[in-house]
Amino acid sequence: MATSSRTMRVAALAFALSAAIALGGCAQSSGTAGSSGAVPEPGATATGPRPAPFDGDPVKVALVRQSGAGDYFQAWGAGAEAQAEIANIELTISDARNDNAQMASDMQRAIDSEPAAIIVSHGLADTMQPLVSEAVAAGITVVVYDLALTDAEGVVVTSQSDEELASNVLDLMAEDIGAGAKVGYVSATGFAPLDRRAEVWKSFVEEYDWDVVFSTGKVSDSTANDNIPLVAAAIAQNPDVEAIFAPYDEITKGAVAAVLQAGKEDQIKVYGIDISNADMQVMLGEGSPWIATAASDPSAVGAAVVRTAAMTLAGLNSEMSIEFPSVLITQEALRSGGITNVDDLLAAEPKLLMRDVMTAAWLPAIS
């Protein structure tokens, strides 16, 4: 009976996970404004006079993105679009979706169109640095999000606090497994947020003398699915691993699927970063090994990046580096609080709405 119960429990969790991975794969934007689905209602009304240049015709702003799989990117884009509507911005969106050459072409087209501002979201510094510098030299306001430039002169740099995200999760992981444990790491290099999280990981490995028995992982158009065989092979070669740190939710879902596939959900704890409704479905599955994550709200972040561009254009922002707040989210807290979706989470953690980040009477946050 116990074996049958466990089989049913794992099967239900595997089904939830496969649905979440499928949802993530379908959630990618096609690269045009509004293509990621219905844009949410702004949820806030601007009051008071708009400053120049927002007091006339819509201000032209280009958003040059490189999104990946998962509904994080969909929510981020929807938040940006909704905020642009409030700000009187005509937002033109391109999305290279993990194609660096395409992103470079998109950026060049954006520069040539001479918008008031360009927002660059994600991408690789080697590809984007010369083009960002070209845009700045052309007098275009440039705001970047999660792009690690080697020269950020004249650029407003925004990001989640990746150090905070990783530290919050790894503090809990250290509390759970202690020093000297056998651990696995699943991530990728060359992406600004993952590289920053990697530095925090290295410091925890050293501090707690963790035995890193494997490091693997990749980012692709099907990140969750593509990481399942990588992590499964690593677990097969290192069956005594006790915990896995996978600091990007699509990678985390791949790691969780591999743990389930190995039948080790009662042995291996998984710790991730980022949150979405699909992620919560996996975390809340009975017997799920996904213990904790840390996150900001992607819709609120996308909106805040657009507000940053607007405030800069209006001459009301003097900050050149802005980090957005995050919270630690544990499986235990979700269950005990009856939190099953992002709306519930925002009600419990209202600071994630960022209502006081780059806002004004004429530029309220979207929610």
VOGU-3710 file (C-alpha; in Angstrom, 3 decimals, decimal comma):
1> matssrtmrv> 0,000/0,000/0,000  2,842/2,422/0,870  4,558/1,749/-2,443  1,295/2,291/-4,314  0,683/5,555/-2,465  4,174/6,795/-3,258  3,751/5,847/-6,929  0,510/7,786/-7,144  2,042/10,784/-5,366  5,063/10,885/-7,665
11> aalafalsaa> 2,882/10,401/-10,740  0,691/13,353/-9,734  3,718/15,549/-9,130  5,302/14,470/-12,405  2,077/15,357/-14,222  2,029/18,818/-12,617  5,644/19,304/-13,560  5,152/18,211/-17,163  2,206/20,617/-17,448  4,304/23,448/-16,014
21> ialggcaqss> 7,155/22,731/-18,428  4,745/22,606/-21,359  3,206/25,897/-20,256  6,647/27,466/-20,063  7,488/26,331/-23,565  4,281/27,836/-24,926  4,688/31,129/-23,103  7,452/32,621/-25,205  6,734/35,896/-26,946  6,811/35,941/-30,734
31> gtagssgavp> 8,621/39,254/-30,575  5,852/41,757/-31,284  3,981/44,015/-28,923  1,033/42,205/-27,390  2,007/38,818/-28,789  2,595/37,252/-25,382  -1,115/37,310/-24,706  -3,597/39,859/-23,451  -1,896/42,823/-21,843  -3,151/43,248/-18,268
41> epgatatgpr> -5,184/46,271/-17,350  -2,891/48,974/-15,945  -4,793/48,961/-12,647  -3,767/52,522/-11,808  -4,719/55,965/-13,037  -2,269/58,791/-13,664  -3,153/62,057/-11,916  -1,725/65,530/-12,267  -0,011/67,072/-15,278  2,474/65,034/-17,268
51> papfdgdpvk> 5,972/66,484/-17,626  7,644/66,867/-21,005  8,072/64,883/-23,186  5,009/62,914/-22,023  2,562/65,822/-22,264  2,026/65,515/-26,016  2,104/62,732/-28,568  3,137/59,277/-27,331  6,879/59,033/-26,707  8,643/56,431/-28,834
61> valvrqsgag> 10,617/53,853/-26,846  12,151/50,633/-28,181  12,314/47,486/-26,059  15,009/45,116/-27,323  14,612/41,787/-25,534  16,144/38,366/-25,406  13,621/36,255/-23,551  13,728/32,557/-22,781  11,287/29,782/-22,015  8,863/30,219/-19,164
71> dyfqawgaga> 6,066/32,479/-18,045  8,517/34,723/-16,161  9,393/36,411/-19,453  5,765/36,609/-20,536  4,816/38,345/-17,282  7,807/40,694/-17,522  6,784/41,784/-21,016  3,119/42,180/-20,077  4,099/44,405/-17,157  6,273/46,546/-19,408
81> eaqaeianie> 3,460/46,967/-21,941  0,872/47,884/-19,310  3,198/50,464/-17,756  3,984/51,971/-21,153  0,271/52,590/-21,673  0,063/54,577/-18,427  3,215/56,546/-19,266  2,040/57,655/-22,727  4,783/55,591/-24,361  4,582/54,016/-27,799
91> ltisdarndn> 6,540/50,846/-27,066  8,055/48,937/-29,979  9,166/45,453/-28,956  11,598/43,004/-30,538  12,496/39,658/-28,995  15,518/37,666/-30,180  14,718/34,613/-27,997  18,236/33,294/-27,361  19,574/34,400/-30,762  22,467/36,794/-30,131
101> aqmasdmqra> 22,899/37,742/-33,783  19,192/38,549/-34,037  19,382/40,690/-30,902  22,260/42,676/-32,411  20,202/43,253/-35,565  17,192/44,260/-33,462  19,321/46,732/-31,517  20,756/48,279/-34,668  17,258/48,736/-36,075  16,161/50,336/-32,828
111> idsepaaiiv> 19,074/52,804/-32,952  18,357/53,637/-36,581  14,707/54,388/-35,736  15,901/57,186/-33,393  13,547/56,601/-30,451  13,671/58,742/-27,327  14,896/55,742/-25,352  15,907/52,121/-25,760  15,353/49,494/-23,073  17,632/46,444/-23,411
121> shgladtmqp> 16,539/43,355/-21,492  19,015/40,468/-21,052  21,474/39,436/-23,755  25,249/38,963/-23,797  27,640/41,817/-23,096  30,019/40,842/-25,915  27,196/41,244/-28,414  25,440/44,272/-26,980  28,231/46,456/-25,551  29,270/48,178/-28,810
131> lvseavaagi> 25,652/48,767/-29,790  24,715/50,181/-26,383  27,714/52,518/-26,634  26,577/53,523/-30,125  23,103/54,360/-28,831  24,502/56,467/-25,986  26,787/58,302/-28,413  23,731/59,032/-30,580  22,069/60,775/-27,646  19,493/58,046/-27,000
141> tvvvydlalt> 18,577/57,340/-23,384  19,494/53,697/-22,668  18,154/51,606/-19,784  19,353/48,006/-19,460  17,976/45,160/-17,384  20,074/42,134/-16,414  22,821/42,912/-18,926  26,395/42,946/-17,579  28,059/45,698/-19,595  31,803/46,232/-19,454
151> daegvvvtsq> 31,244/49,973/-19,979  28,028/51,384/-18,502  28,976/55,038/-18,917  25,789/57,006/-19,577  23,575/53,911/-19,153  20,927/53,383/-16,462  21,510/49,838/-15,177  18,617/47,978/-13,545  18,480/44,465/-12,131  17,120/42,229/-9,471
161> sdeelasnvl> 19,536/41,950/-6,578  20,984/38,626/-7,645  23,246/38,598/-4,608  20,204/38,906/-2,342  18,237/36,311/-4,295  21,010/33,735/-4,123  22,007/34,500/-0,528  18,467/34,145/0,792  18,027/30,730/-0,796  21,507/29,476/0,055
171> dlmaedigag> 21,167/30,587/3,681  18,189/28,257/3,964  19,957/25,484/2,066  22,895/25,743/4,469  20,512/25,585/7,418  18,841/22,498/5,958  21,888/20,437/4,951  24,701/21,827/7,102  28,425/21,827/6,338  30,308/19,234/4,296
181> akvgyvsatg> 27,258/18,019/2,358  27,394/16,605/-1,160  25,704/19,087/-3,489  25,012/19,654/-7,159  24,923/22,885/-9,166  22,796/23,381/-12,283  23,192/26,657/-14,161  24,844/28,258/-17,200  27,474/30,907/-17,843  27,460/34,059/-19,932
191> fapldrraev> 24,160/35,406/-18,590  24,461/38,371/-16,234  22,026/37,237/-13,508  23,315/33,653/-13,517  26,919/34,809/-13,398  26,171/37,057/-10,402  24,357/34,221/-8,642  27,315/31,935/-9,379  29,629/34,200/-7,384  27,382/33,885/-4,331
201> wksfveeydw> 27,240/30,110/-4,819  31,036/29,904/-4,833  31,247/31,822/-1,571  28,756/29,480/0,130  30,553/26,380/-1,168  33,754/27,681/0,382  32,140/28,797/3,647  30,302/25,520/4,241  32,891/23,206/2,718  30,283/21,651/0,432
211> dvvfstgkvs> 31,427/18,815/-1,812  30,221/19,848/-5,286  29,834/16,430/-6,912  28,514/17,843/-10,195  28,069/21,101/-12,101  25,962/21,036/-15,239  23,182/22,923/-16,995  22,286/25,007/-20,033  19,930/27,754/-21,209  18,029/27,153/-24,442
221> dstandnipl> 14,648/27,620/-26,086  13,501/24,591/-24,032  15,526/25,083/-20,875  13,503/22,893/-18,511  13,319/19,930/-20,886  16,940/20,231/-21,978  18,217/20,118/-18,389  16,356/16,947/-17,417  18,797/14,506/-19,081  21,811/16,519/-17,902
231> vaaaiaqnpd> 20,730/16,401/-14,265  19,496/12,821/-14,530  22,931/11,709/-15,748  24,621/13,669/-12,966  22,401/12,084/-10,318  23,019/8,603/-11,727  26,761/9,182/-11,414  26,428/10,761/-7,958  23,519/8,978/-6,243  24,487/10,294/-2,795
241> veaifapyde> 23,975/13,973/-3,668  21,886/15,660/-0,963  20,859/19,006/-2,467  20,837/20,842/-5,782  21,034/24,588/-6,351  19,451/25,533/-9,690  19,224/29,359/-9,783  16,691/29,946/-12,583  13,171/28,559/-12,429  13,208/26,836/-15,811
251> itkgavaavl> 16,457/25,099/-14,825  14,940/24,348/-11,417  11,987/22,583/-13,039  14,378/20,480/-15,094  16,255/19,527/-11,936  13,019/18,644/-10,118  11,942/16,432/-13,029  15,287/14,635/-12,954  15,031/14,030/-9,202  11,554/12,550/-9,692
261> qagkedqikv> 12,785/10,450/-12,584  15,511/9,039/-10,319  12,994/8,321/-7,555  15,022/10,398/-5,114  12,498/13,070/-4,157  12,759/11,985/-0,510  16,563/12,280/-0,534  17,503/15,276/-2,710  16,372/18,797/-1,878  16,146/21,322/-4,724
271> ygidisnadm> 16,554/25,088/-4,305  15,774/27,565/-7,074  15,285/31,225/-7,967  12,277/32,982/-9,578  8,578/32,288/-9,180  5,472/31,946/-11,338  2,082/30,287/-11,112  3,510/27,252/-12,904  6,452/27,137/-10,486  4,084/27,173/-7,516
281> qvmlgegspw> 2,158/24,263/-8,964  5,397/22,260/-8,946  6,529/23,455/-5,499  3,167/22,613/-3,952  2,933/19,129/-5,446  2,800/16,437/-2,781  6,323/15,212/-2,131  7,923/17,925/-4,286  11,681/18,234/-3,671  11,592/21,979/-4,539
291> iataasdpsa> 12,107/23,388/-1,042  12,548/27,111/-1,641  13,016/29,868/-4,168  13,631/33,617/-4,037  12,018/36,040/-6,416  10,682/39,412/-7,375  7,420/39,752/-9,310  8,349/39,744/-13,024  5,353/41,830/-14,089  6,227/44,489/-11,510
301> vgaavvrtaa> 9,873/44,402/-12,593  9,040/44,892/-16,269  6,815/47,808/-15,298  9,491/49,333/-13,059  12,063/49,214/-15,854  9,683/51,139/-18,126  9,020/53,662/-15,336  12,769/54,086/-14,932  13,097/54,952/-18,613  10,173/57,395/-18,375
311> mtlaglnsem> 11,480/59,134/-15,259  14,912/59,429/-16,849  13,480/60,964/-20,014  11,519/63,432/-17,878  14,701/64,459/-16,070  13,397/63,111/-12,765  15,835/60,243/-12,241  19,468/60,751/-11,304  20,172/57,139/-10,288  22,347/55,180/-12,706
321> siefpsvlit> 22,075/51,835/-10,894  18,812/50,451/-9,516  18,135/47,091/-7,863  14,630/45,732/-7,340  13,527/43,994/-4,104  12,874/40,283/-3,689  11,634/37,833/-1,058  12,430/34,280/0,032  9,570/31,891/-0,732  9,537/28,481/0,915
331> qealrsggit> 7,368/25,501/0,128  6,385/25,398/3,794  5,251/29,057/3,794  3,201/28,589/0,632  1,401/25,613/2,111  0,815/27,087/5,562  -0,366/30,397/4,075  -2,643/28,820/1,478  -0,704/30,666/-1,235  -1,238/28,982/-4,585
341> nvddllaaep> -0,587/31,694/-7,173  1,275/34,946/-7,743  -1,757/37,068/-6,829  -1,859/35,390/-3,414  1,875/35,966/-3,040  1,602/39,671/-3,883  -1,152/40,052/-1,287  1,104/38,421/1,305  4,239/40,305/0,185  3,059/43,719/-1,111
351> kllmrdvmta> 6,610/45,079/-1,368  6,941/42,978/-4,522  4,476/45,339/-6,231  7,133/48,089/-6,014  4,564/50,857/-5,711  7,240/53,228/-4,418  9,941/52,458/-7,013  10,276/55,150/-9,721  6,693/56,347/-9,335  5,007/59,751/-9,394
361> awlpais> 1,438/61,070/-9,474  1,562/61,050/-13,270  3,322/57,674/-13,323  1,797/55,218/-10,832  2,763/51,557/-10,729  0,543/49,227/-12,761  -0,932/47,497/-9,708
//
